[in-house]
Amino acid sequence: MDDKTHARADAVADHERAIQRDIDARDRASGDATPSGAVQAGARPYPEPPFPRQHQTKPGDEAALDPAPLYDAPFWKGSGKLDGFAALITGADSGIGRAVAVLFAREGSDVVICHLDEDADAEITKAAVEAEGRRALVLKGDVSDPAFAEAAVKATLDAFGRLDVLVPNAAFQEHVPAFEDLTYDHFDRTLKTNLYGYFNMTKAAVPHMRNGGAVVMTGSVTGLQGNKDLLDYSLTKGGIHAYARSLGTHLAPRGIRVNVVAPGPVWTPLNPADKDAEAVSEFGSQTVMKRPAQPEEIAPAYVFLASPQMSSYITGEILPIIGGYSGG
């Protein structure tokens, strides 16, 4: 190489060092300028970790959560996006399911509230739907039982005369500290609720849905990225994603759209009924937002995917709502 080439290389290196010196000086002057608190970019402030240490027995009780989950979205103004519809939501007694039920009602839909055995929570959801001026029906049962799925769809048709939106949302989640701790019984329960339950509900509902109808499933970030302690749960959520993509293609000629909302950490009874009290106190702090979502922050995505006014050209898609990616 000639002297001119060497001189240019030396000049570029000097330039790089000058840029570095400038940034180093700014770092020393500012210290750690990154805000340490959780991100608050919503319509109202949301709770952030650390939360009170707490643990619940399954399936969890929303009324016992501290702080109480925010689900009623008082800032949301309905505009008839689901006017005259009837929706069936599993796991609708609490958490995301309750928030979805409230917003569906605010958009003009009657709602069927399916739950396992959380009677008090389900009645609160029913009252919230009725406060929006819509009809509500509460059904107690196990989604892994095909007979319950058939009965729930029949009850919906009997009560409201139609079924426009199905939201398979009920889930079972329980971590294992070691792979050897994942028993067949545990694995079977997870698949029965999370996969068989989704199949049973769609199998029963689809024959009664008309053009313009929608299925909006609840997936999970664990189905996208995996989770070392939720082996079976992550498997089922990945399966739900694949099922929705396939079913969306299959039902497209009938005008029925199928999509998935895949949340990250959300402040609902599901996780305090799984994690130990210490982990619950820091729940959601690992996200870019540095806090878990509140149910009312997730529910608008279900309205979007359920409404033919808003998402008529969307099917077989997965919408992650994970609070930002926290990787490097």
Contacts in CASP RR format, 6 or more apart in sequence:
PFRMAT RR
TARGET T0000
AUTHOR 0000-0000-0000
METHOD contacts of the structure
MODEL  1
MDDKTHARADAVADHERAIQRDIDARDRASGDATPSGAVQAGARPYPEPP
FPRQHQTKPGDEAALDPAPLYDAPFWKGSGKLDGFAALITGADSGIGRAV
AVLFAREGSDVVICHLDEDADAEITKAAVEAEGRRALVLKGDVSDPAFAE
AAVKATLDAFGRLDVLVPNAAFQEHVPAFEDLTYDHFDRTLKTNLYGYFN
MTKAAVPHMRNGGAVVMTGSVTGLQGNKDLLDYSLTKGGIHAYARSLGTH
LAPRGIRVNVVAPGPVWTPLNPADKDAEAVSEFGSQTVMKRPAQPEEIAP
AYVFLASPQMSSYITGEILPIIGGYSGG
37 48 0 8 1.000
37 290 0 8 1.000
38 46 0 8 1.000
38 48 0 8 1.000
38 49 0 8 1.000
38 285 0 8 1.000
38 289 0 8 1.000
38 290 0 8 1.000
38 291 0 8 1.000
39 288 0 8 1.000
39 289 0 8 1.000
39 290 0 8 1.000
39 291 0 8 1.000
40 46 0 8 1.000
42 297 0 8 1.000
43 73 0 8 1.000
43 75 0 8 1.000
44 70 0 8 1.000
44 74 0 8 1.000
44 75 0 8 1.000
46 70 0 8 1.000
46 291 0 8 1.000
46 293 0 8 1.000
46 294 0 8 1.000
46 297 0 8 1.000
47 67 0 8 1.000
47 70 0 8 1.000
47 267 0 8 1.000
47 291 0 8 1.000
47 294 0 8 1.000
48 285 0 8 1.000
48 290 0 8 1.000
48 291 0 8 1.000
49 281 0 8 1.000
49 282 0 8 1.000
49 283 0 8 1.000
49 284 0 8 1.000
49 285 0 8 1.000
49 290 0 8 1.000
49 291 0 8 1.000
49 292 0 8 1.000
50 281 0 8 1.000
50 282 0 8 1.000
50 285 0 8 1.000
51 66 0 8 1.000
51 67 0 8 1.000
51 280 0 8 1.000
51 281 0 8 1.000
51 282 0 8 1.000
51 283 0 8 1.000
52 66 0 8 1.000
52 281 0 8 1.000
53 277 0 8 1.000
53 278 0 8 1.000
53 280 0 8 1.000
53 281 0 8 1.000
54 64 0 8 1.000
54 65 0 8 1.000
54 66 0 8 1.000
54 272 0 8 1.000
54 277 0 8 1.000
54 280 0 8 1.000
54 281 0 8 1.000
55 272 0 8 1.000
55 273 0 8 1.000
55 275 0 8 1.000
55 276 0 8 1.000
55 277 0 8 1.000
55 280 0 8 1.000
56 64 0 8 1.000
56 65 0 8 1.000
56 269 0 8 1.000
56 272 0 8 1.000
56 273 0 8 1.000
57 273 0 8 1.000
58 172 0 8 1.000
58 174 0 8 1.000
58 273 0 8 1.000
59 116 0 8 1.000
59 117 0 8 1.000
59 118 0 8 1.000
59 172 0 8 1.000
59 269 0 8 1.000
59 273 0 8 1.000
60 94 0 8 1.000
60 118 0 8 1.000
60 269 0 8 1.000
60 270 0 8 1.000
60 272 0 8 1.000
60 273 0 8 1.000
61 94 0 8 1.000
61 118 0 8 1.000
61 120 0 8 1.000
61 121 0 8 1.000
61 269 0 8 1.000
62 68 0 8 1.000
62 69 0 8 1.000
62 93 0 8 1.000
62 94 0 8 1.000
62 95 0 8 1.000
62 98 0 8 1.000
62 118 0 8 1.000
62 121 0 8 1.000
62 124 0 8 1.000
62 268 0 8 1.000
62 269 0 8 1.000
63 120 0 8 1.000
63 121 0 8 1.000
63 124 0 8 1.000
64 269 0 8 1.000
65 267 0 8 1.000
65 268 0 8 1.000
65 269 0 8 1.000
65 272 0 8 1.000
67 267 0 8 1.000
69 94 0 8 1.000
69 95 0 8 1.000
69 267 0 8 1.000
69 268 0 8 1.000
69 294 0 8 1.000
69 295 0 8 1.000
70 267 0 8 1.000
70 294 0 8 1.000
70 295 0 8 1.000
70 296 0 8 1.000
71 95 0 8 1.000
71 98 0 8 1.000
71 99 0 8 1.000
71 102 0 8 1.000
71 128 0 8 1.000
71 294 0 8 1.000
71 295 0 8 1.000
71 296 0 8 1.000
71 299 0 8 1.000
72 99 0 8 1.000
72 102 0 8 1.000
72 128 0 8 1.000
72 296 0 8 1.000
73 99 0 8 1.000
73 102 0 8 1.000
73 103 0 8 1.000
73 106 0 8 1.000
73 296 0 8 1.000
73 299 0 8 1.000
73 300 0 8 1.000
76 103 0 8 1.000
76 106 0 8 1.000
76 296 0 8 1.000
76 300 0 8 1.000
78 106 0 8 1.000
78 107 0 8 1.000
78 108 0 8 1.000
79 107 0 8 1.000
80 107 0 8 1.000
80 108 0 8 1.000
81 107 0 8 1.000
81 108 0 8 1.000
81 303 0 8 1.000
81 306 0 8 1.000
81 307 0 8 1.000
81 309 0 8 1.000
81 310 0 8 1.000
82 104 0 8 1.000
82 107 0 8 1.000
82 108 0 8 1.000
82 109 0 8 1.000
82 164 0 8 1.000
82 165 0 8 1.000
82 303 0 8 1.000
82 306 0 8 1.000
82 307 0 8 1.000
83 107 0 8 1.000
83 108 0 8 1.000
83 109 0 8 1.000
84 108 0 8 1.000
84 109 0 8 1.000
84 110 0 8 1.000
84 164 0 8 1.000
85 104 0 8 1.000
85 108 0 8 1.000
85 109 0 8 1.000
85 110 0 8 1.000
85 162 0 8 1.000
85 164 0 8 1.000
85 165 0 8 1.000
85 306 0 8 1.000
86 109 0 8 1.000
86 110 0 8 1.000
86 111 0 8 1.000
86 112 0 8 1.000
86 156 0 8 1.000
86 159 0 8 1.000
86 160 0 8 1.000
86 161 0 8 1.000
86 162 0 8 1.000
86 163 0 8 1.000
86 164 0 8 1.000
86 165 0 8 1.000
87 101 0 8 1.000
87 104 0 8 1.000
87 109 0 8 1.000
87 110 0 8 1.000
87 111 0 8 1.000
87 112 0 8 1.000
87 163 0 8 1.000
87 164 0 8 1.000
87 165 0 8 1.000
87 166 0 8 1.000
87 167 0 8 1.000
87 306 0 8 1.000
88 111 0 8 1.000
88 112 0 8 1.000
88 114 0 8 1.000
88 152 0 8 1.000
88 153 0 8 1.000
88 156 0 8 1.000
88 163 0 8 1.000
88 165 0 8 1.000
88 166 0 8 1.000
88 167 0 8 1.000
88 201 0 8 1.000
88 205 0 8 1.000
89 97 0 8 1.000
89 100 0 8 1.000
89 101 0 8 1.000
89 104 0 8 1.000
89 111 0 8 1.000
89 112 0 8 1.000
89 113 0 8 1.000
89 114 0 8 1.000
89 167 0 8 1.000
89 169 0 8 1.000
90 114 0 8 1.000
90 115 0 8 1.000
90 143 0 8 1.000
90 167 0 8 1.000
90 168 0 8 1.000
90 169 0 8 1.000
90 170 0 8 1.000
90 197 0 8 1.000
90 201 0 8 1.000
91 97 0 8 1.000
91 113 0 8 1.000
91 114 0 8 1.000
91 115 0 8 1.000
91 116 0 8 1.000
91 169 0 8 1.000
91 170 0 8 1.000
91 171 0 8 1.000
92 98 0 8 1.000
92 100 0 8 1.000
92 101 0 8 1.000
92 111 0 8 1.000
92 112 0 8 1.000
92 113 0 8 1.000
92 114 0 8 1.000
92 115 0 8 1.000
92 122 0 8 1.000
92 125 0 8 1.000
92 167 0 8 1.000
92 169 0 8 1.000
93 113 0 8 1.000
93 115 0 8 1.000
93 116 0 8 1.000
93 118 0 8 1.000
93 121 0 8 1.000
93 122 0 8 1.000
93 124 0 8 1.000
93 125 0 8 1.000
94 115 0 8 1.000
94 118 0 8 1.000
94 121 0 8 1.000
94 125 0 8 1.000
94 268 0 8 1.000
94 269 0 8 1.000
95 266 0 8 1.000
95 268 0 8 1.000
95 269 0 8 1.000
95 270 0 8 1.000
95 295 0 8 1.000
96 169 0 8 1.000
96 218 0 8 1.000
96 263 0 8 1.000
96 266 0 8 1.000
96 268 0 8 1.000
96 295 0 8 1.000
96 298 0 8 1.000
96 299 0 8 1.000
96 302 0 8 1.000
97 125 0 8 1.000
97 167 0 8 1.000
97 169 0 8 1.000
97 295 0 8 1.000
97 299 0 8 1.000
98 121 0 8 1.000
98 124 0 8 1.000
98 125 0 8 1.000
98 128 0 8 1.000
98 295 0 8 1.000
99 295 0 8 1.000
99 296 0 8 1.000
99 298 0 8 1.000
99 299 0 8 1.000
100 167 0 8 1.000
100 169 0 8 1.000
100 299 0 8 1.000
100 302 0 8 1.000
100 303 0 8 1.000
101 111 0 8 1.000
101 113 0 8 1.000
101 125 0 8 1.000
101 128 0 8 1.000
101 129 0 8 1.000
101 136 0 8 1.000
102 125 0 8 1.000
102 128 0 8 1.000
102 129 0 8 1.000
102 132 0 8 1.000
102 299 0 8 1.000
103 296 0 8 1.000
103 299 0 8 1.000
103 300 0 8 1.000
103 302 0 8 1.000
103 303 0 8 1.000
104 111 0 8 1.000
104 165 0 8 1.000
104 302 0 8 1.000
104 303 0 8 1.000
104 306 0 8 1.000
105 111 0 8 1.000
105 128 0 8 1.000
105 129 0 8 1.000
105 132 0 8 1.000
105 133 0 8 1.000
105 134 0 8 1.000
105 136 0 8 1.000
106 132 0 8 1.000
107 303 0 8 1.000
107 307 0 8 1.000
108 132 0 8 1.000
108 134 0 8 1.000
109 134 0 8 1.000
109 164 0 8 1.000
109 165 0 8 1.000
110 134 0 8 1.000
110 135 0 8 1.000
110 136 0 8 1.000
110 137 0 8 1.000
110 159 0 8 1.000
110 160 0 8 1.000
111 129 0 8 1.000
111 134 0 8 1.000
111 135 0 8 1.000
111 136 0 8 1.000
111 137 0 8 1.000
112 136 0 8 1.000
112 137 0 8 1.000
112 138 0 8 1.000
112 139 0 8 1.000
112 152 0 8 1.000
112 155 0 8 1.000
112 156 0 8 1.000
112 159 0 8 1.000
112 160 0 8 1.000
113 122 0 8 1.000
113 125 0 8 1.000
113 126 0 8 1.000
113 129 0 8 1.000
113 136 0 8 1.000
113 137 0 8 1.000
113 138 0 8 1.000
113 139 0 8 1.000
114 139 0 8 1.000
114 140 0 8 1.000
114 141 0 8 1.000
114 143 0 8 1.000
114 152 0 8 1.000
114 170 0 8 1.000
115 121 0 8 1.000
115 122 0 8 1.000
115 138 0 8 1.000
115 139 0 8 1.000
115 140 0 8 1.000
115 141 0 8 1.000
115 170 0 8 1.000
116 140 0 8 1.000
116 141 0 8 1.000
116 142 0 8 1.000
116 170 0 8 1.000
117 140 0 8 1.000
117 141 0 8 1.000
119 140 0 8 1.000
122 138 0 8 1.000
122 140 0 8 1.000
123 138 0 8 1.000
125 136 0 8 1.000
125 138 0 8 1.000
126 136 0 8 1.000
126 138 0 8 1.000
129 135 0 8 1.000
129 136 0 8 1.000
130 136 0 8 1.000
135 159 0 8 1.000
135 160 0 8 1.000
137 155 0 8 1.000
137 156 0 8 1.000
137 159 0 8 1.000
137 160 0 8 1.000
139 151 0 8 1.000
139 152 0 8 1.000
139 155 0 8 1.000
141 148 0 8 1.000
141 152 0 8 1.000
142 148 0 8 1.000
142 193 0 8 1.000
143 149 0 8 1.000
143 168 0 8 1.000
143 170 0 8 1.000
143 193 0 8 1.000
143 196 0 8 1.000
143 197 0 8 1.000
143 198 0 8 1.000
143 200 0 8 1.000
143 201 0 8 1.000
144 192 0 8 1.000
144 193 0 8 1.000
144 196 0 8 1.000
144 197 0 8 1.000
144 200 0 8 1.000
145 200 0 8 1.000
146 200 0 8 1.000
146 203 0 8 1.000
146 204 0 8 1.000
148 200 0 8 1.000
149 197 0 8 1.000
149 200 0 8 1.000
149 201 0 8 1.000
149 203 0 8 1.000
149 204 0 8 1.000
149 205 0 8 1.000
150 204 0 8 1.000
152 201 0 8 1.000
152 204 0 8 1.000
153 163 0 8 1.000
153 201 0 8 1.000
153 204 0 8 1.000
153 205 0 8 1.000
153 208 0 8 1.000
156 163 0 8 1.000
157 163 0 8 1.000
157 208 0 8 1.000
162 208 0 8 1.000
162 210 0 8 1.000
163 205 0 8 1.000
163 208 0 8 1.000
163 209 0 8 1.000
164 209 0 8 1.000
164 210 0 8 1.000
164 212 0 8 1.000
164 213 0 8 1.000
164 214 0 8 1.000
165 213 0 8 1.000
165 214 0 8 1.000
165 215 0 8 1.000
165 216 0 8 1.000
165 306 0 8 1.000
166 201 0 8 1.000
166 202 0 8 1.000
166 205 0 8 1.000
166 206 0 8 1.000
166 209 0 8 1.000
166 214 0 8 1.000
166 215 0 8 1.000
166 216 0 8 1.000
167 215 0 8 1.000
167 216 0 8 1.000
167 217 0 8 1.000
167 218 0 8 1.000
167 302 0 8 1.000
167 306 0 8 1.000
168 197 0 8 1.000
168 198 0 8 1.000
168 201 0 8 1.000
168 202 0 8 1.000
168 215 0 8 1.000
168 217 0 8 1.000
168 218 0 8 1.000
168 240 0 8 1.000
169 217 0 8 1.000
169 218 0 8 1.000
170 193 0 8 1.000
170 197 0 8 1.000
171 193 0 8 1.000
171 194 0 8 1.000
171 218 0 8 1.000
171 233 0 8 1.000
171 236 0 8 1.000
171 270 0 8 1.000
172 189 0 8 1.000
172 190 0 8 1.000
172 193 0 8 1.000
172 194 0 8 1.000
172 233 0 8 1.000
173 190 0 8 1.000
173 230 0 8 1.000
173 233 0 8 1.000
173 270 0 8 1.000
173 271 0 8 1.000
173 274 0 8 1.000
174 186 0 8 1.000
174 190 0 8 1.000
174 233 0 8 1.000
174 274 0 8 1.000
175 229 0 8 1.000
175 230 0 8 1.000
175 274 0 8 1.000
175 275 0 8 1.000
176 182 0 8 1.000
176 186 0 8 1.000
176 229 0 8 1.000
176 231 0 8 1.000
177 229 0 8 1.000
179 231 0 8 1.000
182 231 0 8 1.000
182 232 0 8 1.000
186 232 0 8 1.000
187 232 0 8 1.000
190 232 0 8 1.000
190 233 0 8 1.000
190 235 0 8 1.000
190 236 0 8 1.000
191 232 0 8 1.000
191 235 0 8 1.000
191 236 0 8 1.000
194 233 0 8 1.000
194 236 0 8 1.000
194 237 0 8 1.000
194 240 0 8 1.000
195 236 0 8 1.000
195 239 0 8 1.000
195 240 0 8 1.000
195 243 0 8 1.000
198 217 0 8 1.000
198 240 0 8 1.000
198 243 0 8 1.000
199 243 0 8 1.000
202 215 0 8 1.000
202 247 0 8 1.000
205 215 0 8 1.000
206 215 0 8 1.000
206 251 0 8 1.000
206 256 0 8 1.000
209 215 0 8 1.000
209 254 0 8 1.000
209 256 0 8 1.000
211 254 0 8 1.000
211 255 0 8 1.000
211 256 0 8 1.000
212 255 0 8 1.000
212 256 0 8 1.000
212 257 0 8 1.000
212 308 0 8 1.000
212 312 0 8 1.000
213 255 0 8 1.000
213 256 0 8 1.000
213 257 0 8 1.000
213 308 0 8 1.000
214 256 0 8 1.000
214 257 0 8 1.000
214 258 0 8 1.000
214 259 0 8 1.000
214 305 0 8 1.000
214 306 0 8 1.000
214 307 0 8 1.000
214 308 0 8 1.000
214 311 0 8 1.000
215 244 0 8 1.000
215 247 0 8 1.000
215 248 0 8 1.000
215 251 0 8 1.000
215 256 0 8 1.000
215 257 0 8 1.000
215 258 0 8 1.000
215 259 0 8 1.000
216 258 0 8 1.000
216 259 0 8 1.000
216 260 0 8 1.000
216 261 0 8 1.000
216 302 0 8 1.000
216 305 0 8 1.000
216 306 0 8 1.000
217 240 0 8 1.000
217 243 0 8 1.000
217 244 0 8 1.000
217 258 0 8 1.000
217 259 0 8 1.000
217 260 0 8 1.000
217 261 0 8 1.000
218 240 0 8 1.000
218 260 0 8 1.000
218 261 0 8 1.000
218 263 0 8 1.000
219 237 0 8 1.000
219 238 0 8 1.000
219 240 0 8 1.000
219 241 0 8 1.000
219 260 0 8 1.000
219 261 0 8 1.000
219 262 0 8 1.000
219 263 0 8 1.000
219 318 0 8 1.000
220 233 0 8 1.000
220 234 0 8 1.000
220 237 0 8 1.000
220 238 0 8 1.000
220 240 0 8 1.000
220 262 0 8 1.000
220 263 0 8 1.000
220 264 0 8 1.000
221 262 0 8 1.000
221 263 0 8 1.000
221 264 0 8 1.000
221 265 0 8 1.000
221 320 0 8 1.000
221 322 0 8 1.000
222 230 0 8 1.000
222 233 0 8 1.000
222 234 0 8 1.000
222 237 0 8 1.000
222 238 0 8 1.000
223 234 0 8 1.000
223 237 0 8 1.000
223 238 0 8 1.000
223 239 0 8 1.000
223 240 0 8 1.000
223 241 0 8 1.000
223 262 0 8 1.000
224 238 0 8 1.000
224 241 0 8 1.000
224 262 0 8 1.000
224 318 0 8 1.000
224 320 0 8 1.000
224 322 0 8 1.000
226 234 0 8 1.000
227 233 0 8 1.000
227 234 0 8 1.000
237 262 0 8 1.000
240 260 0 8 1.000
241 260 0 8 1.000
241 262 0 8 1.000
241 318 0 8 1.000
244 258 0 8 1.000
244 259 0 8 1.000
244 260 0 8 1.000
244 316 0 8 1.000
244 318 0 8 1.000
245 316 0 8 1.000
245 317 0 8 1.000
245 318 0 8 1.000
247 258 0 8 1.000
247 316 0 8 1.000
248 256 0 8 1.000
248 257 0 8 1.000
248 258 0 8 1.000
248 259 0 8 1.000
248 315 0 8 1.000
248 316 0 8 1.000
249 315 0 8 1.000
249 316 0 8 1.000
251 257 0 8 1.000
251 258 0 8 1.000
251 315 0 8 1.000
252 315 0 8 1.000
257 305 0 8 1.000
257 308 0 8 1.000
257 311 0 8 1.000
257 312 0 8 1.000
257 314 0 8 1.000
257 315 0 8 1.000
257 316 0 8 1.000
258 315 0 8 1.000
258 316 0 8 1.000
259 305 0 8 1.000
259 311 0 8 1.000
259 314 0 8 1.000
259 315 0 8 1.000
259 316 0 8 1.000
259 317 0 8 1.000
259 318 0 8 1.000
259 319 0 8 1.000
260 316 0 8 1.000
260 317 0 8 1.000
260 318 0 8 1.000
260 319 0 8 1.000
261 298 0 8 1.000
261 301 0 8 1.000
261 302 0 8 1.000
261 305 0 8 1.000
261 319 0 8 1.000
261 321 0 8 1.000
262 318 0 8 1.000
262 319 0 8 1.000
262 320 0 8 1.000
262 321 0 8 1.000
262 322 0 8 1.000
263 293 0 8 1.000
263 298 0 8 1.000
263 320 0 8 1.000
263 321 0 8 1.000
263 322 0 8 1.000
264 287 0 8 1.000
264 292 0 8 1.000
264 293 0 8 1.000
264 320 0 8 1.000
264 321 0 8 1.000
264 322 0 8 1.000
264 323 0 8 1.000
265 271 0 8 1.000
265 283 0 8 1.000
265 284 0 8 1.000
265 286 0 8 1.000
265 287 0 8 1.000
265 292 0 8 1.000
265 293 0 8 1.000
266 292 0 8 1.000
266 293 0 8 1.000
266 294 0 8 1.000
266 295 0 8 1.000
266 298 0 8 1.000
267 283 0 8 1.000
267 292 0 8 1.000
267 293 0 8 1.000
267 294 0 8 1.000
267 295 0 8 1.000
268 295 0 8 1.000
271 280 0 8 1.000
271 283 0 8 1.000
272 280 0 8 1.000
272 283 0 8 1.000
275 283 0 8 1.000
283 292 0 8 1.000
284 290 0 8 1.000
284 291 0 8 1.000
284 292 0 8 1.000
285 291 0 8 1.000
286 326 0 8 1.000
287 322 0 8 1.000
287 323 0 8 1.000
287 324 0 8 1.000
287 326 0 8 1.000
288 323 0 8 1.000
288 324 0 8 1.000
288 325 0 8 1.000
288 326 0 8 1.000
289 323 0 8 1.000
289 324 0 8 1.000
293 321 0 8 1.000
293 323 0 8 1.000
297 321 0 8 1.000
298 321 0 8 1.000
301 319 0 8 1.000
301 321 0 8 1.000
303 310 0 8 1.000
304 310 0 8 1.000
304 311 0 8 1.000
305 311 0 8 1.000
305 314 0 8 1.000
305 319 0 8 1.000
END
